[in-house]
């Protein structure tokens, strides 16, 4: 089943300001529609911070997997630059 987007027309946002998106934020992220296409997503600060933390955890997990799989080499900047030349 496809999720229903919580949308707001760009024109309504322009007319009503931030209040227009704040009403909809209670129901999740707000997708602002411009020229019949999703253009911007408005998040609460809490959702934004959670998104950043999720991304950070994902990057850390990927980095640890690289180390476990031997895709990381240790060395100095000078050694790296020498290899790149």
C-alpha positions, 0 to 999 in steps of 0.5 A: 500500500502506498503511503499518502504524502502530507502535502502543502501547495507552495502558494498556500505556504506563501500566503499563510506563511509558516503557520500553514506548515505547522498545522500539517507537521503534527501529521509528519513531514510536510511535502511542499508542492510547486508546479505539481511536483514535490519541491521541499520537505519541511521537518520538525527539529526533532525529526531533523535531528533524528534523521541526522543521527540515523545518517551518522549511525549508518556512516559509522556502520559502513566505516566499520564494515570497511575496516572489517573487510580490509578495505582500509589501509593505515598510513600517513598523508605523505604516503597517500600523496606519494601513491596518488602521484 
